[in-house]
Amino acid sequence: EFVVSHCGYDLRWLADAMAELRACGVDVRRTTVYSKCGRPPRNAPNGSILETLPNVGRCDHAYAMHAARRYDRLEPLVFFLKDSSRYGSRADYRRLNVGLCGVARA
């Protein structure tokens, strides 16, 4: 499952991330995008759940809301991501030098 805190970046990269995980045998069953800055998400994967939240608490607020609301229905593997996860120096998981499949296997 992908949970994305969105403010303004294009989400086209999520399709690549999902394909990367599929290639190593991980199926992303759900993508939820929490839009926090009043801008509609661009290029979210088809079938994504789109929800608007107030812009408080940064991305952590979105993650906490998701976990609290879906606590008894969370997928076994959940990636909590910023909309900027694949841009510039903020590509956090890539700095780990393991890629998404490495994180999924950890």
Secondary structure, DSSP 8 states (H G I E B T S, - for coil): -EEEEESS---THHHHHHHHHHHTT-----EEEEE-SS---SS--TT-EEEE--S-SHHHHHHHHHHHHTGGG--SS-EEEETTTTSGGG-HHHHTTSHHHHHHH-
